[in-house]
Every structure is written in C-alpha cells, then in structure tokens.
Amino acid sequence: MKRKFDVIIIGAGLSGLLSAALLSKHGKTVCLLEKNSETGGAIQPFTRKGESLDTGMNFIGAAEKGQI
C-alpha cells in the first residue's frame, strides 16, 4: 500500500510533535517518525544506574521582552 504525505517529520520530540500538530491543523497530511518506543524526546523521564530522572521541560531563550 502506497501512502502520500505532504510532510514527513523525523523525531517525535517536542518540536516534532508541535510541528505535526500545527501542520495537521492546517490541513496537511503528516507522517511523524520516531526511533524510540515513546514520544517526547528530552522531555520524557529516563533511568540511569537505577536512578529515575525527570528532565522536565527545558527552555532556552527569553520569556519576556528585554530578557536575555
């Protein structure tokens, strides 16, 4: 079965998920590919050496005008 998509997004992290949502909201057919078993990229918790770590949301940039 052949399928055609307007857009193919590689990576279902926050940016990929948001891009897919916005594009589909505007009528585009989207194929979202993710290599891991869960989506979310760096915002999902993970375990290392028996310790569970919740990375939480990372934000780079200013929240308000005039901030660094």
PDB file of N, CA, C and O in Angstrom:
ATOM      1  N   MET A   1       0.839  -1.165   0.000  1.00  0.00           N
ATOM      2  CA  MET A   1       0.000   0.000   0.000  1.00  0.00           C
ATOM      3  C   MET A   1       0.890   1.236   0.000  1.00  0.00           C
ATOM      4  O   MET A   1       1.749   1.389   0.868  1.00  0.00           O
ATOM      5  N   LYS A   2       0.685   2.108  -0.966  1.00  0.00           N
ATOM      6  CA  LYS A   2       1.441   3.356  -1.023  1.00  0.00           C
ATOM      7  C   LYS A   2       0.646   4.445  -0.324  1.00  0.00           C
ATOM      8  O   LYS A   2      -0.576   4.528  -0.445  1.00  0.00           O
ATOM      9  N   ARG A   3       1.373   5.275   0.409  1.00  0.00           N
ATOM     10  CA  ARG A   3       0.746   6.422   1.055  1.00  0.00           C
ATOM     11  C   ARG A   3       1.537   7.659   0.688  1.00  0.00           C
ATOM     12  O   ARG A   3       2.759   7.614   0.547  1.00  0.00           O
ATOM     13  N   LYS A   4       0.833   8.755   0.534  1.00  0.00           N
ATOM     14  CA  LYS A   4       1.492  10.022   0.247  1.00  0.00           C
ATOM     15  C   LYS A   4       1.215  10.992   1.385  1.00  0.00           C
ATOM     16  O   LYS A   4       0.100  11.085   1.897  1.00  0.00           O
ATOM     17  N   PHE A   5       2.250  11.699   1.758  1.00  0.00           N
ATOM     18  CA  PHE A   5       2.151  12.689   2.823  1.00  0.00           C
ATOM     19  C   PHE A   5       2.630  14.033   2.295  1.00  0.00           C
ATOM     20  O   PHE A   5       3.501  14.099   1.428  1.00  0.00           O
ATOM     21  N   ASP A   6       2.058  15.088   2.823  1.00  0.00           N
ATOM     22  CA  ASP A   6       2.547  16.422   2.480  1.00  0.00           C
ATOM     23  C   ASP A   6       3.880  16.685   3.165  1.00  0.00           C
ATOM     24  O   ASP A   6       4.759  17.344   2.610  1.00  0.00           O
ATOM     25  N   VAL A   7       4.018  16.154   4.391  1.00  0.00           N
ATOM     26  CA  VAL A   7       5.206  16.414   5.204  1.00  0.00           C
ATOM     27  C   VAL A   7       5.595  15.138   5.948  1.00  0.00           C
ATOM     28  O   VAL A   7       4.733  14.413   6.446  1.00  0.00           O
ATOM     29  N   ILE A   8       6.897  14.873   6.019  1.00  0.00           N
ATOM     30  CA  ILE A   8       7.422  13.796   6.866  1.00  0.00           C
ATOM     31  C   ILE A   8       8.332  14.441   7.894  1.00  0.00           C
ATOM     32  O   ILE A   8       9.279  15.148   7.548  1.00  0.00           O
ATOM     33  N   ILE A   9       8.037  14.190   9.160  1.00  0.00           N
ATOM     34  CA  ILE A   9       8.830  14.746  10.259  1.00  0.00           C
ATOM     35  C   ILE A   9       9.574  13.604  10.926  1.00  0.00           C
ATOM     36  O   ILE A   9       8.973  12.600  11.309  1.00  0.00           O
ATOM     37  N   ILE A  10      10.878  13.760  11.062  1.00  0.00           N
ATOM     38  CA  ILE A  10      11.702  12.748  11.711  1.00  0.00           C
ATOM     39  C   ILE A  10      12.016  13.229  13.120  1.00  0.00           C
ATOM     40  O   ILE A  10      12.706  14.232  13.303  1.00  0.00           O
ATOM     41  N   GLY A  11      11.513  12.516  14.103  1.00  0.00           N
ATOM     42  CA  GLY A  11      11.741  12.852  15.502  1.00  0.00           C
ATOM     43  C   GLY A  11      10.478  13.365  16.168  1.00  0.00           C
ATOM     44  O   GLY A  11       9.941  14.403  15.783  1.00  0.00           O
ATOM     45  N   ALA A  12      10.004  12.631  17.171  1.00  0.00           N
ATOM     46  CA  ALA A  12       8.777  12.992  17.870  1.00  0.00           C
ATOM     47  C   ALA A  12       9.076  13.605  19.231  1.00  0.00           C
ATOM     48  O   ALA A  12       8.415  13.306  20.225  1.00  0.00           O
ATOM     49  N   GLY A  13      10.090  14.473  19.253  1.00  0.00           N
ATOM     50  CA  GLY A  13      10.339  15.275  20.447  1.00  0.00           C
ATOM     51  C   GLY A  13       9.346  16.423  20.460  1.00  0.00           C
ATOM     52  O   GLY A  13       8.404  16.446  19.668  1.00  0.00           O
ATOM     53  N   LEU A  14       9.555  17.366  21.351  1.00  0.00           N
ATOM     54  CA  LEU A  14       8.623  18.477  21.478  1.00  0.00           C
ATOM     55  C   LEU A  14       8.451  19.233  20.165  1.00  0.00           C
ATOM     56  O   LEU A  14       7.327  19.554  19.781  1.00  0.00           O
ATOM     57  N   SER A  15       9.542  19.518  19.479  1.00  0.00           N
ATOM     58  CA  SER A  15       9.458  20.263  18.214  1.00  0.00           C
ATOM     59  C   SER A  15       8.732  19.471  17.139  1.00  0.00           C
ATOM     60  O   SER A  15       7.910  20.026  16.410  1.00  0.00           O
ATOM     61  N   GLY A  16       9.024  18.189  17.035  1.00  0.00           N
ATOM     62  CA  GLY A  16       8.357  17.357  16.040  1.00  0.00           C
ATOM     63  C   GLY A  16       6.875  17.220  16.305  1.00  0.00           C
ATOM     64  O   GLY A  16       6.063  17.285  15.382  1.00  0.00           O
ATOM     65  N   LEU A  17       6.516  17.029  17.582  1.00  0.00           N
ATOM     66  CA  LEU A  17       5.106  16.908  17.946  1.00  0.00           C
ATOM     67  C   LEU A  17       4.345  18.195  17.662  1.00  0.00           C
ATOM     68  O   LEU A  17       3.244  18.163  17.113  1.00  0.00           O
ATOM     69  N   LEU A  18       4.928  19.319  18.033  1.00  0.00           N
ATOM     70  CA  LEU A  18       4.279  20.606  17.804  1.00  0.00           C
ATOM     71  C   LEU A  18       4.142  20.883  16.307  1.00  0.00           C
ATOM     72  O   LEU A  18       3.091  21.326  15.844  1.00  0.00           O
ATOM     73  N   SER A  19       5.205  20.619  15.560  1.00  0.00           N
ATOM     74  CA  SER A  19       5.167  20.835  14.108  1.00  0.00           C
ATOM     75  C   SER A  19       4.077  19.980  13.466  1.00  0.00           C
ATOM     76  O   SER A  19       3.317  20.466  12.628  1.00  0.00           O
ATOM     77  N   ALA A  20       4.000  18.715  13.856  1.00  0.00           N
ATOM     78  CA  ALA A  20       2.987  17.821  13.302  1.00  0.00           C
ATOM     79  C   ALA A  20       1.581  18.310  13.640  1.00  0.00           C
ATOM     80  O   ALA A  20       0.690  18.285  12.791  1.00  0.00           O
ATOM     81  N   ALA A  21       1.386  18.747  14.865  1.00  0.00           N
ATOM     82  CA  ALA A  21       0.069  19.233  15.275  1.00  0.00           C
ATOM     83  C   ALA A  21      -0.339  20.477  14.490  1.00  0.00           C
ATOM     84  O   ALA A  21      -1.470  20.577  14.015  1.00  0.00           O
ATOM     85  N   LEU A  22       0.585  21.417  14.358  1.00  0.00           N
ATOM     86  CA  LEU A  22       0.269  22.649  13.636  1.00  0.00           C
ATOM     87  C   LEU A  22       0.013  22.394  12.151  1.00  0.00           C
ATOM     88  O   LEU A  22      -0.931  22.935  11.574  1.00  0.00           O
ATOM     89  N   LEU A  23       0.855  21.573  11.544  1.00  0.00           N
ATOM     90  CA  LEU A  23       0.676  21.274  10.124  1.00  0.00           C
ATOM     91  C   LEU A  23      -0.634  20.542   9.862  1.00  0.00           C
ATOM     92  O   LEU A  23      -1.336  20.852   8.899  1.00  0.00           O
ATOM     93  N   SER A  24      -0.968  19.572  10.710  1.00  0.00           N
ATOM     94  CA  SER A  24      -2.210  18.832  10.505  1.00  0.00           C
ATOM     95  C   SER A  24      -3.423  19.729  10.747  1.00  0.00           C
ATOM     96  O   SER A  24      -4.458  19.572  10.100  1.00  0.00           O
ATOM     97  N   LYS A  25      -3.289  20.667  11.681  1.00  0.00           N
ATOM     98  CA  LYS A  25      -4.380  21.615  11.938  1.00  0.00           C
ATOM     99  C   LYS A  25      -4.650  22.481  10.696  1.00  0.00           C
ATOM    100  O   LYS A  25      -5.771  22.937  10.473  1.00  0.00           O
ATOM    101  N   HIS A  26      -3.610  22.692   9.906  1.00  0.00           N
ATOM    102  CA  HIS A  26      -3.741  23.489   8.687  1.00  0.00           C
ATOM    103  C   HIS A  26      -3.981  22.623   7.449  1.00  0.00           C
ATOM    104  O   HIS A  26      -3.772  23.070   6.321  1.00  0.00           O
ATOM    105  N   GLY A  27      -4.419  21.387   7.667  1.00  0.00           N
ATOM    106  CA  GLY A  27      -4.865  20.536   6.564  1.00  0.00           C
ATOM    107  C   GLY A  27      -3.807  19.691   5.882  1.00  0.00           C
ATOM    108  O   GLY A  27      -4.102  19.039   4.880  1.00  0.00           O
ATOM    109  N   LYS A  28      -2.589  19.682   6.390  1.00  0.00           N
ATOM    110  CA  LYS A  28      -1.533  18.868   5.789  1.00  0.00           C
ATOM    111  C   LYS A  28      -1.607  17.439   6.317  1.00  0.00           C
ATOM    112  O   LYS A  28      -1.947  17.214   7.479  1.00  0.00           O
ATOM    113  N   THR A  29      -1.284  16.473   5.451  1.00  0.00           N
ATOM    114  CA  THR A  29      -1.157  15.099   5.923  1.00  0.00           C
ATOM    115  C   THR A  29       0.290  14.910   6.361  1.00  0.00           C
ATOM    116  O   THR A  29       1.221  15.204   5.612  1.00  0.00           O
ATOM    117  N   VAL A  30       0.465  14.414   7.587  1.00  0.00           N
ATOM    118  CA  VAL A  30       1.782  14.374   8.218  1.00  0.00           C
ATOM    119  C   VAL A  30       2.142  12.943   8.609  1.00  0.00           C
ATOM    120  O   VAL A  30       1.316  12.210   9.153  1.00  0.00           O
ATOM    121  N   CYS A  31       3.370  12.562   8.328  1.00  0.00           N
ATOM    122  CA  CYS A  31       3.936  11.308   8.806  1.00  0.00           C
ATOM    123  C   CYS A  31       4.998  11.678   9.836  1.00  0.00           C
ATOM    124  O   CYS A  31       5.979  12.345   9.506  1.00  0.00           O
ATOM    125  N   LEU A  32       4.807  11.248  11.076  1.00  0.00           N
ATOM    126  CA  LEU A  32       5.729  11.557  12.164  1.00  0.00           C
ATOM    127  C   LEU A  32       6.459  10.277  12.550  1.00  0.00           C
ATOM    128  O   LEU A  32       5.832   9.315  12.994  1.00  0.00           O
ATOM    129  N   LEU A  33       7.779  10.259  12.384  1.00  0.00           N
ATOM    130  CA  LEU A  33       8.596   9.069  12.643  1.00  0.00           C
ATOM    131  C   LEU A  33       9.422   9.265  13.919  1.00  0.00           C
ATOM    132  O   LEU A  33       9.990  10.334  14.142  1.00  0.00           O
ATOM    133  N   GLU A  34       9.481   8.225  14.750  1.00  0.00           N
ATOM    134  CA  GLU A  34      10.256   8.268  15.993  1.00  0.00           C
ATOM    135  C   GLU A  34      10.967   6.937  16.179  1.00  0.00           C
ATOM    136  O   GLU A  34      10.351   5.879  16.043  1.00  0.00           O
ATOM    137  N   LYS A  35      12.258   6.981  16.489  1.00  0.00           N
ATOM    138  CA  LYS A  35      13.030   5.752  16.648  1.00  0.00           C
ATOM    139  C   LYS A  35      12.802   5.076  18.003  1.00  0.00           C
ATOM    140  O   LYS A  35      12.983   3.864  18.119  1.00  0.00           O
ATOM    141  N   ASN A  36      12.414   5.823  19.009  1.00  0.00           N
ATOM    142  CA  ASN A  36      12.210   5.267  20.344  1.00  0.00           C
ATOM    143  C   ASN A  36      10.780   4.768  20.516  1.00  0.00           C
ATOM    144  O   ASN A  36       9.908   5.052  19.695  1.00  0.00           O
ATOM    145  N   SER A  37      10.552   4.026  21.585  1.00  0.00           N
ATOM    146  CA  SER A  37       9.217   3.465  21.831  1.00  0.00           C
ATOM    147  C   SER A  37       8.245   4.502  22.382  1.00  0.00           C
ATOM    148  O   SER A  37       7.036   4.271  22.384  1.00  0.00           O
ATOM    149  N   GLU A  38       8.754   5.644  22.849  1.00  0.00           N
ATOM    150  CA  GLU A  38       7.901   6.699  23.381  1.00  0.00           C
ATOM    151  C   GLU A  38       8.234   8.024  22.716  1.00  0.00           C
ATOM    152  O   GLU A  38       9.367   8.261  22.298  1.00  0.00           O
ATOM    153  N   THR A  39       7.232   8.875  22.628  1.00  0.00           N
ATOM    154  CA  THR A  39       7.461  10.207  22.089  1.00  0.00           C
ATOM    155  C   THR A  39       7.846  11.159  23.217  1.00  0.00           C
ATOM    156  O   THR A  39       7.727  10.816  24.394  1.00  0.00           O
ATOM    157  N   GLY A  40       8.298  12.330  22.863  1.00  0.00           N
ATOM    158  CA  GLY A  40       8.610  13.338  23.870  1.00  0.00           C
ATOM    159  C   GLY A  40      10.059  13.765  23.898  1.00  0.00           C
ATOM    160  O   GLY A  40      10.383  14.807  24.467  1.00  0.00           O
ATOM    161  N   GLY A  41      10.939  12.984  23.298  1.00  0.00           N
ATOM    162  CA  GLY A  41      12.354  13.363  23.255  1.00  0.00           C
ATOM    163  C   GLY A  41      12.933  13.637  24.625  1.00  0.00           C
ATOM    164  O   GLY A  41      12.798  12.820  25.536  1.00  0.00           O
ATOM    165  N   ALA A  42      13.584  14.790  24.776  1.00  0.00           N
ATOM    166  CA  ALA A  42      14.276  15.132  26.019  1.00  0.00           C
ATOM    167  C   ALA A  42      13.338  15.514  27.159  1.00  0.00           C
ATOM    168  O   ALA A  42      13.796  15.735  28.280  1.00  0.00           O
ATOM    169  N   ILE A  43      12.021  15.598  26.892  1.00  0.00           N
ATOM    170  CA  ILE A  43      11.116  15.966  27.978  1.00  0.00           C
ATOM    171  C   ILE A  43      10.550  14.746  28.698  1.00  0.00           C
ATOM    172  O   ILE A  43       9.753  14.900  29.623  1.00  0.00           O
ATOM    173  N   GLN A  44      10.945  13.535  28.294  1.00  0.00           N
ATOM    174  CA  GLN A  44      10.455  12.351  28.981  1.00  0.00           C
ATOM    175  C   GLN A  44      11.453  11.905  30.052  1.00  0.00           C
ATOM    176  O   GLN A  44      12.660  12.056  29.869  1.00  0.00           O
ATOM    177  N   PRO A  45      10.966  11.362  31.159  1.00  0.00           N
ATOM    178  CA  PRO A  45      11.870  10.883  32.207  1.00  0.00           C
ATOM    179  C   PRO A  45      12.665   9.671  31.725  1.00  0.00           C
ATOM    180  O   PRO A  45      12.238   8.964  30.811  1.00  0.00           O
ATOM    181  N   PHE A  46      13.813   9.436  32.338  1.00  0.00           N
ATOM    182  CA  PHE A  46      14.626   8.284  31.979  1.00  0.00           C
ATOM    183  C   PHE A  46      15.317   7.735  33.222  1.00  0.00           C
ATOM    184  O   PHE A  46      15.355   8.398  34.258  1.00  0.00           O
ATOM    185  N   THR A  47      15.864   6.524  33.118  1.00  0.00           N
ATOM    186  CA  THR A  47      16.540   5.879  34.242  1.00  0.00           C
ATOM    187  C   THR A  47      17.981   5.607  33.871  1.00  0.00           C
ATOM    188  O   THR A  47      18.265   5.089  32.791  1.00  0.00           O
ATOM    189  N   ARG A  48      18.898   5.959  34.771  1.00  0.00           N
ATOM    190  CA  ARG A  48      20.320   5.678  34.597  1.00  0.00           C
ATOM    191  C   ARG A  48      20.869   5.131  35.909  1.00  0.00           C
ATOM    192  O   ARG A  48      20.683   5.730  36.969  1.00  0.00           O
ATOM    193  N   LYS A  49      21.541   3.998  35.830  1.00  0.00           N
ATOM    194  CA  LYS A  49      22.157   3.370  37.002  1.00  0.00           C
ATOM    195  C   LYS A  49      21.169   3.229  38.161  1.00  0.00           C
ATOM    196  O   LYS A  49      21.507   3.462  39.321  1.00  0.00           O
ATOM    197  N   GLY A  50      19.937   2.842  37.816  1.00  0.00           N
ATOM    198  CA  GLY A  50      18.923   2.605  38.835  1.00  0.00           C
ATOM    199  C   GLY A  50      18.228   3.844  39.364  1.00  0.00           C
ATOM    200  O   GLY A  50      17.313   3.733  40.180  1.00  0.00           O
ATOM    201  N   GLU A  51      18.639   5.016  38.921  1.00  0.00           N
ATOM    202  CA  GLU A  51      18.031   6.269  39.382  1.00  0.00           C
ATOM    203  C   GLU A  51      17.103   6.814  38.307  1.00  0.00           C
ATOM    204  O   GLU A  51      17.473   6.893  37.136  1.00  0.00           O
ATOM    205  N   SER A  52      15.897   7.189  38.713  1.00  0.00           N
ATOM    206  CA  SER A  52      14.945   7.770  37.786  1.00  0.00           C
ATOM    207  C   SER A  52      15.119   9.283  37.771  1.00  0.00           C
ATOM    208  O   SER A  52      15.121   9.928  38.819  1.00  0.00           O
ATOM    209  N   LEU A  53      15.264   9.838  36.581  1.00  0.00           N
ATOM    210  CA  LEU A  53      15.467  11.279  36.431  1.00  0.00           C
ATOM    211  C   LEU A  53      14.346  11.874  35.597  1.00  0.00           C
ATOM    212  O   LEU A  53      14.039  11.383  34.510  1.00  0.00           O
ATOM    213  N   ASP A  54      13.748  12.918  36.104  1.00  0.00           N
ATOM    214  CA  ASP A  54      12.712  13.630  35.372  1.00  0.00           C
ATOM    215  C   ASP A  54      13.330  14.914  34.847  1.00  0.00           C
ATOM    216  O   ASP A  54      13.588  15.840  35.616  1.00  0.00           O
ATOM    217  N   THR A  55      13.567  14.976  33.554  1.00  0.00           N
ATOM    218  CA  THR A  55      14.245  16.134  32.983  1.00  0.00           C
ATOM    219  C   THR A  55      13.363  17.364  32.968  1.00  0.00           C
ATOM    220  O   THR A  55      13.868  18.486  32.978  1.00  0.00           O
ATOM    221  N   GLY A  56      12.067  17.176  32.945  1.00  0.00           N
ATOM    222  CA  GLY A  56      11.162  18.305  32.902  1.00  0.00           C
ATOM    223  C   GLY A  56      11.302  19.068  31.602  1.00  0.00           C
ATOM    224  O   GLY A  56      12.018  18.645  30.694  1.00  0.00           O
ATOM    225  N   MET A  57      10.635  20.163  31.519  1.00  0.00           N
ATOM    226  CA  MET A  57      10.671  20.999  30.322  1.00  0.00           C
ATOM    227  C   MET A  57      11.903  21.884  30.363  1.00  0.00           C
ATOM    228  O   MET A  57      12.172  22.532  31.375  1.00  0.00           O
ATOM    229  N   ASN A  58      12.650  21.915  29.276  1.00  0.00           N
ATOM    230  CA  ASN A  58      13.791  22.813  29.158  1.00  0.00           C
ATOM    231  C   ASN A  58      13.382  24.010  28.320  1.00  0.00           C
ATOM    232  O   ASN A  58      12.656  23.876  27.335  1.00  0.00           O
ATOM    233  N   PHE A  59      13.852  25.176  28.721  1.00  0.00           N
ATOM    234  CA  PHE A  59      13.501  26.397  27.999  1.00  0.00           C
ATOM    235  C   PHE A  59      14.767  27.186  27.746  1.00  0.00           C
ATOM    236  O   PHE A  59      15.512  27.495  28.676  1.00  0.00           O
ATOM    237  N   ILE A  60      15.009  27.511  26.494  1.00  0.00           N
ATOM    238  CA  ILE A  60      16.167  28.318  26.136  1.00  0.00           C
ATOM    239  C   ILE A  60      15.642  29.577  25.471  1.00  0.00           C
ATOM    240  O   ILE A  60      14.952  29.517  24.454  1.00  0.00           O
ATOM    241  N   GLY A  61      15.973  30.703  26.051  1.00  0.00           N
ATOM    242  CA  GLY A  61      15.520  31.961  25.476  1.00  0.00           C
ATOM    243  C   GLY A  61      14.818  32.817  26.505  1.00  0.00           C
ATOM    244  O   GLY A  61      14.691  32.430  27.667  1.00  0.00           O
ATOM    245  N   ALA A  62      14.369  33.960  26.085  1.00  0.00           N
ATOM    246  CA  ALA A  62      13.731  34.913  26.972  1.00  0.00           C
ATOM    247  C   ALA A  62      12.239  34.650  27.047  1.00  0.00           C
ATOM    248  O   ALA A  62      11.614  34.246  26.066  1.00  0.00           O
ATOM    249  N   ALA A  63      11.680  34.884  28.221  1.00  0.00           N
ATOM    250  CA  ALA A  63      10.237  34.746  28.386  1.00  0.00           C
ATOM    251  C   ALA A  63       9.540  36.089  28.123  1.00  0.00           C
ATOM    252  O   ALA A  63       8.382  36.130  27.707  1.00  0.00           O
ATOM    253  N   GLU A  64      10.250  37.155  28.369  1.00  0.00           N
ATOM    254  CA  GLU A  64       9.651  38.477  28.161  1.00  0.00           C
ATOM    255  C   GLU A  64      10.620  39.383  27.425  1.00  0.00           C
ATOM    256  O   GLU A  64      11.829  39.152  27.442  1.00  0.00           O
ATOM    257  N   LYS A  65      10.104  40.391  26.792  1.00  0.00           N
ATOM    258  CA  LYS A  65      10.915  41.344  26.050  1.00  0.00           C
ATOM    259  C   LYS A  65      11.945  41.977  26.986  1.00  0.00           C
ATOM    260  O   LYS A  65      11.622  42.371  28.107  1.00  0.00           O
ATOM    261  N   GLY A  66      13.193  42.068  26.508  1.00  0.00           N
ATOM    262  CA  GLY A  66      14.255  42.672  27.296  1.00  0.00           C
ATOM    263  C   GLY A  66      15.062  41.691  28.127  1.00  0.00           C
ATOM    264  O   GLY A  66      16.088  42.068  28.693  1.00  0.00           O
ATOM    265  N   GLN A  67      14.616  40.421  28.215  1.00  0.00           N
ATOM    266  CA  GLN A  67      15.362  39.414  28.956  1.00  0.00           C
ATOM    267  C   GLN A  67      16.409  38.773  28.058  1.00  0.00           C
ATOM    268  O   GLN A  67      16.280  38.775  26.834  1.00  0.00           O
ATOM    269  N   ILE A  68      17.436  38.229  28.675  1.00  0.00           N
ATOM    270  CA  ILE A  68      18.487  37.541  27.904  1.00  0.00           C
ATOM    271  C   ILE A  68      17.985  36.189  27.458  1.00  0.00           C
ATOM    272  O   ILE A  68      18.712  35.447  26.797  1.00  0.00           O
TER     273      ILE A  68
END
